[in-house]
Amino acid sequence: MSALWSVWRLLWRARQATMALGALLVVAVLLAGAGLLSLSGWFITATGAAGLAGAGAVFNLFGPSAGIRALALGRTFGRYGERLLTHDATLGALTALRVDLLRRQARAGLDAMLRLRGAVALNRLTADVDALDGVALRLALPLLGAIVTHGVVFAALWAWVGLPVALWIIGTFVGGGVLVLIVTARAARAPSIAAERATQSLRQAVIDLIRGRVELIAYGRMGRQTACVSAADITARRALRQQDRTDRAAALALSFIATLAVAGAMVIGSALIANHRTNPALAALGVFAALALAETLHTLRRGMADLGRMRDAAGRVMERAETTLAQPSPHIAQGGPGLTVTALSYRRVGAFRAIFTDRSLTVAPGETVAVAAPSGAGKSTLLFVIAGLLTPTTGDILIDGTAISAMTEPDLRARLTLLPQRTALVAGSIRENLALSRDDLDDTEAWAALQAAALDGVIRAKGGLDAPLGEAGAGLSGGEARRLALARALLRRPRVLLLDEPTEGLDPVTAARALHGIRAYLPDAAILTTSHRSAELGWADRVILLT
């Protein structure tokens, strides 16, 4: 429950004023419903009694009628306002929470990011946050409304009808209703979690089917993947049916509790009338109040049926939200312009040996330095550490004399750009992919970067900057996609550019043109590249062997 409580506090703080007003309207709507039904019952009974007594001519019809109309209109408008405010506050708070979680995930470190399967992680995070909309709408606010409503109704029944009726009605609803809700929450916990996870598995299976349809058809595996989707669908439906059976059983039990409360109110009210301790109209008020209070429990029922799903999601969300990020070392060394790396070492958490130790290098503005080593020697890891994506075990990294640990993230990314081996493109136009690097991109800059990456001719042949790309850059070859990512990196105009085998997969002529274009586009940048290709090693001013 602590995770759910933490989520509720986050939601409340995110939209405190709107949520508070929504909570007041929840209480007002429930009280208006109880008052409307109670007053109507009293009015009907009192009117009939007055007619039987021959006092119908002097009975005040207008006051109760006005009260009924006021309560009916107030309940209608209050319900509309409550739904509007509480949903707006909840959705706004969940949006802020989702963005915060994505930001934390992006700052979680390269090791954690590389272990993620992007679609699965995003699907899981989105589903978890969506599951939490019930924390406010189906749990916290209805619970608050039920507590206040029962308290007010108990006081009113005690004052107008009698303590025995008040005790019976409130005791039945609180005792029996709470018992049913607790049993429902426990019985539905496993089915609700299973239903959520099965739904996610189904969604992922469908995504895999759609994304891999070409390969599945080509290798004759479409039938098997379709069978997996069908199996996931059957599992999800079975879990949802089980949860629905629990929910319907709870609805039946709560209806029985309400019937018991009404029947008891009628019996006790009749006894009070016989003993001349109340009159038929007020006794009817207690009966109709019991009918009205059933709404408070049925509102909570669905929340209890989804409680297991919400707790499961809240645990994962709060684990992400409360993750503490590693703090950089406070030690700051001294260095000159360009890139300076001093006594750098890196060892993964739990690893027996370091990937590299005591590495030092400098790259002056306008200089190109290549790091050469066999595959697996740690070239890419070195670039990741220098880029601030991995925290070094020891050592200092400085740009223009300032340690990157002393820079804010925006400042560091404005000065340094990394082009890794694995690059990412999005579905959209060439222009939209390039515009990810900067907001104020114009066509002249875009074509200049494409020319520097030796890709301008290819893009013109495909239709220009507005040529569409499919998911993950579909429509470009591997080398073309890599050069588009290179052009996007160049548009950042960094003071330090890190390149991880930038011409891998390119023919010698295209590779030479791209390397020349990089330096021509960024004449004053300090460029550090890793490579084992002779073209890139020959392009560099100096070569450092990483052994």
N, C-alpha and C positions, 0 to 999 in steps of 0.2 A: 504493500500500500504506500510505502514511502515514495516510490517512483511516481505513482499516480498523484500523490499530494504535491510533489515537486512540479509535475506538469501543470497541475491546476494553478499553482502559484505563478508559474511562467505565463500562463494564459491570462490570469487576472492582472498581473503587472503590465502586460503588453497593451491591454486596452482597459485600464482600470475604470475609467469614468463610464464608458459605454457598457461594460460588463455589470457595473453596479446598478445602472439604470435598468438594464435588462433583468437583473435579479429582482428589483423592486416590482417590475411589471409581471414577472412570473408569480410572485406572491399576490399581487393585485388580481391577476386573472383567476387564480385558484380561489381566493376569497370571494371574488365576484360570482364565480360559479356556485360556490357553496351558499352564498347569500341569495342568489337568484332562485335556486331550487327550494331552499328553505322558506323564503318569503312567499313563493308561489304556493307551496303546500299549505302554509299558514293561511294565506289569503283565500284559497279555495274552501278550506275547512271552516274558516271564520265566516265566510259569506253564507255557506250552507247552514251553519248554526244560527246565524242571524235570521235567515229566512224561516227556519223552523220555529224560532222564538217569536216571529212576527215583528222583528226589528229591522227588516231589510230596508225600510224607507229611510231610516236614520243612520244606517251603516255607512261609514266613510269609505267609498270605493276609490276615490281619486288619489289619496296618499299612497296606499299600497300599489295601485296601478302605476303611478309615476315612479315609485321605487323599482318595480319590476322592469319597466322600460329603461330606466337609468342603468340598472345592473346589466341588462341584456346588451345595451349599446356599449357600456363601459367594458364588458367582457370581450365583445367583438373587437373594438378598437385596441384594447389592451393586448389581446392575443396577437393582432397584427403587429403592433409596436414591439411586443416581446420577441416575436420571431425575427423581425427585422433587425433589432438591436443585438440580440444574442448571437444570431448567425453571422452578422457583420463583424462583431467583435471576435468571435471564435475563428472565422476564416482569416481575418486580418492577423490575429495572433499566430495562427498556424503558418501563415505565409512568412511572417518574420522568423518563426522558429525554423522553418525549412531552409530559408536563406542562411541563417546562422549555422545550421548543421552542415550545409554545403561548404561554407567558408572554413569551418573547422576541419572538414574532411580534406579540403585542399591544402590546409596547413599541417596535416597529420604526418607529413614526411614522405619521402620518396618510397621507402620500403613498403609502407602501408598502401600507398597509391598503386604500386606495381602489383601488389597482391590482389587488388580489386579487379573484378570483372565488371566493367563500367555499367552495362545495362542491368546486371543483377543488383549491384549496389544501389543504383539510382531507383530501381523498382522497389527495393526493400525499404529504402529511406522514405520514398514518397508514400508507400502503403502504410508504413508505421505512423507517419505524421497524419495521414488521412484517418487512421483508426482513432486518433486522439480527439477528433471532433466531438465524440460522445462523452468525453470527460466533463465538458461544460454543459452540453445540450441535453444529455440523457442521464447524467449522474449528479454533478455538483449542484446545478441550479434547481433541478426537480427535487433533490433532497432538501435543499434550503427551503423551497416553497412548501414542501410537505410538512416540515417541522413547524414553520410559522403558522400555516393554515390550521393544523391540528391544535396548536396552542390557542389560537383565537377562537376556533369553534368550540373547544372545550370550555373556555371561559364564558362564551355566549350561552351555551347549553346549560351550564351550571346556573347562570343568572336567570334565564328565562323559562327553562323547562324543569330543571332539577338535577341535583348531583348524581342520582342513580343513573339517569339516562346518559349524562355526560361521561360518567365513568365507563359505562358499558360500551358506548360507541367508540370512544377514544381507545379504551383498553383492547377492544376487539381488533380495531384497525392496527394499532401499534403492536400489540402482542402477536396476533395472527399474521398480520401483513409483514412485519419484520421477519418472522420465522419463514414465511413463504419466500421472501426475497433472498434471504440467506441461503436457503436450500437451492433456489434457482441459480444463484451465483456459483455455488459449488458444483451443481449438476451440469451447468453449461460451460464450466471453465475449460475442460478438455475439448469438448466439441467446438467451442468458439475458436480456440487456438488452432485446432486441426483444420477448421474451415478456412481460417485466414491463410494458413500455410499452404493448404491445398489450392486455394485460389491463386496465390502467388506462383506456385509451381505450374498451374495451368497457364497463367499469363506468360511466364517465361518460356514454356513449351511452344506457345503460339508465336512468340517473338522469334524464337529459334527457327521455327518453321518458315516464317515470312522472310527473315534475313538470309537463311541458307537455302531458299527454294531452288535457286539455280544449281548449286552443287548437289543438293539432294536428288534433283531430277537427273542430273548428269551421271551420278553414281548409283542410280536405282534405289535410293533409300527413302524416297518420299513416303511410300507405304508404311515403313517402320516408324517414321516420325509422326505421321498422321495417327498411327495406333497409339503412340505415346501421348499425343494431345487428347485422344479420346479417353485413354486411361486416366489422365489427370483430370479431365472433365467429370468422369464418373466418381472419382475420389472426392472432388470438391463438392459435387452435388450430394453425395452421401453424408458428408460432414455437415453441410448446410441443412439437410433434412433432419439430422439428429438434433442440431441446435434449435431448429424450428419446433420440433416436438417438445423440447424442454420449455421453450417460450410459450407454446400453447397450453401446456400443462400448468404453467405458472398463471396464465390468464384464467384458466378454469378455477384454480385454487383461490385466486384473488376474488373472483366473482362469488365463490362460495363464502369467503370472508365477508364480503359486502352484504350478501343475502342474510348471513347470520347476524350482522350488525343491525340490519333493518328489522329483521324479525324480533330480535331482542328489544330494540327501541319501541316496537309496537306493543310487546307484552308489558314492558316496564311502564310505558306511557299509559296503557290501559289501567294498570294497577294504581298509578298516581291519580288518574281521573276518578277511579272508584273511591279512592280515599280523599277526594276533593283537595288534592295537593297541586293540581294544575287543571287546565281546561283542554278540551279536545283540539283546539287550534294550535296551542303551544306544543301539545304532544305530537301533532302532525309535523310541526316544525322540526322536532328531533328526528322523526322518521325520514323526512326529506333531506335533512343534513347528512344522515348516514348514507343515503344514496349519492349525495354530492361528493363525499369524501373518497369514494371509490376512485375518482379521477386521479387523486394524488398518488395512489399506489400503482395504477396502470401506467402512469408516466414513467415511473422508476423501473418498471418491469423489463423493458428492453435494454435499459442500461445495465441491469444485473445480468441479463443473458449475454451481453457483450463484455462483461467485466473481465473475463479471462483474456480476451483478445486485447483489450485496452491495457491491462497490466503487462502483458507480454511486449506490446509495442512500447509502452512507457519505459520499461526496463532498458530496452535497446537505445531509445532516444536519449534518455538521461545519461546513459553510459557515454554516448557520443558528446552530449552537451557538456559533461563535466570533465572531459579529457583535458588534462593539463599538458601544455606544450613544453617541450624542452627549452630551457632558457640558455641563451648563448653565454659563452665565457666572458667575464667582464674585462679580461686582459686585452689591451689594445697595443699592438706593436706600431712601429713607425715604418713608412715606406714612401716611395716617390710616385710620380705620375704613372698611369697605366696600371697593370696588374702585378701584385707582389704576393708570392706564396712562400711562407717560411715554416720549415720543420713540420710539414703537414703529415699527419698519420690518420688512418681510419680503420676501425675494426667494428664489424657488425656486432650487435648485442648478442651475447652468448657464443660468439665464434671463438675458436681456440687460437687463431692467429690473425694478424692484421692483413688487410688486403694490400696496403702499402704503408711504409713508415718513412718519416724524416725526408719528405719531398719538399724541395725548395726550387722556385723558379721566378723569373721576372719576364714580363712582356711589356715593352715600352710602347707608347702611342705610335701608331703607324707601323709597328713590327708584327710579323707573323711568326709564330713558334709552333712547331709540330711535335707532338709526343708520339713516339713510335714504340710499339711493343707487340708481342704475339697476342692472339685472341685469348681472353681470360686473364690477362695480366693486371687488369684494373684500370684501363684507360677511361672507360665510360664512367666508372665510379669516381675517378679523380675529377672529371668535369662536373659531376653531380655535387660533389663536395664543394668545389670552387663556386658553383652556382648557388650555394646555400640551400640546396634541397636535401642534403644530408649533413648532419652535425659532425664535424671532425672530432676525433679522439683527442688529438693535440694539434697545435699549430695555429697560424694566423693567416687570414686572407684579407688583403687590402686592395681597394680600388682608389687610385689617386690619393693614397695616403690615409684613407679612412677604412677602418675594419668593417666588413660587411655585417658583423654582429652588432655594430652600433647604428646601422641604417634601418630605417623603416622598410617594410616590404615594398611599398610603391617606389621609394627612392632607389632601392637596390635594383628593381626591375627596370627602372628608367635608365640605369647605367649599364646593366649587364643583360645580355640575351644569350640563351642556350638553345641550340638546335640539336636535339638528341637524334638517335637513329630511328626511334619510333615516333613518328609525328602524327598529328591528328588533323583531319579536315572534316568539315561538316557539310551536310546536304544543303545546297543553295548555289548561288552563282559564284563565279571566280571573284567578283568584286566583294561579295559578302565574306568570303574566306580571307581575303586580304585585309578587309576592314576590321577584322578581329585584332589587328595590331595597333590600330589607332582610330579615333573617332572622326577625325577631320580629313580622311583620305580623299584625294581628288584623282582624276584619271591620269594626269601627268605623272604624279608620283607613283601610281600603280604600274604604269607601263615602264617607267624607269627601273623599278625594282624587278619586274619580270624580265626586262632586258638584261639586267645584271645577273639574273639567275639562269640566263640562256633559255628562257621559256616564252619569250614574246611571240616568236613565230608560231609555236604550237597553239597558244591561246588565240591568236588571230585566226588561225585555221579552224578553230572550234567555234568561232562566232564572237570573240571578243570578251570583254569583262563581264558581260551579262550571260555568258554561256553557263548553262546549269550543270551542276554536279550532283551525283546521287549520294546515298549514305556513305560516309567515310571517304568521300572524294571519288566515288565510282564514276568512271568516265575518263580517268587519267591512268596512265601506266604507273608502275611503282616509281620509276625515275622521275616522271613528270610530277607526280604528287609530292615527291621529296623536294623538287625544285620550287614548287609553289609554296611549300612550307619555308624554304630558304628565302624566297622573295618576301614573305610575310615577316620573317625575322629581320631582314635588312631594313624594312620600313620602320622598325623601331629606332634605327640609327643609334645603336648603343655605343658607349665608350669602350666596352669590353665585349667581344663576341666569341662565344665558345661553340665550336663545331665538332660534332662527333661523326667522323668519316662522311663528310658532306657530299662527296661525289661517288659514293658506293653505287654500283650498278650502271654508271654512265660510261659511254664510250669515250676514248681518250680525247677526241676533238671537242665533244660537248663538255667534258670535265674541265679541259683547259680553258674553254670560253667562260664557264661558270666561275672558276677560280679567279680568273682575271677580272670578271665583273664584280666579284665580291670586294676586291681591294680597290677597284676604281670607284665603287659606290661608297665605301667607307675608308677613305684614304688615311684618316687619323685614328682609326680604331685599333686597339690592341687585340689581336686575333690569336686565339689558342685553339689548335685543332688536333685531333687524334686521328691517326691513320696508319695503314700499312701499305698504301698504294704509292708508287713512285711519283705519280703526278703531283700528289699533295705534298709529299716530302720535298720534291724539287721546288715547289711553289714557296715553301717556307724559307724565312731568312735563317732560322736555326732549327735544328732537330735535337730533341732530348730523348734519350733511350730510357724507357721505363722497364726495369728488370726486376 
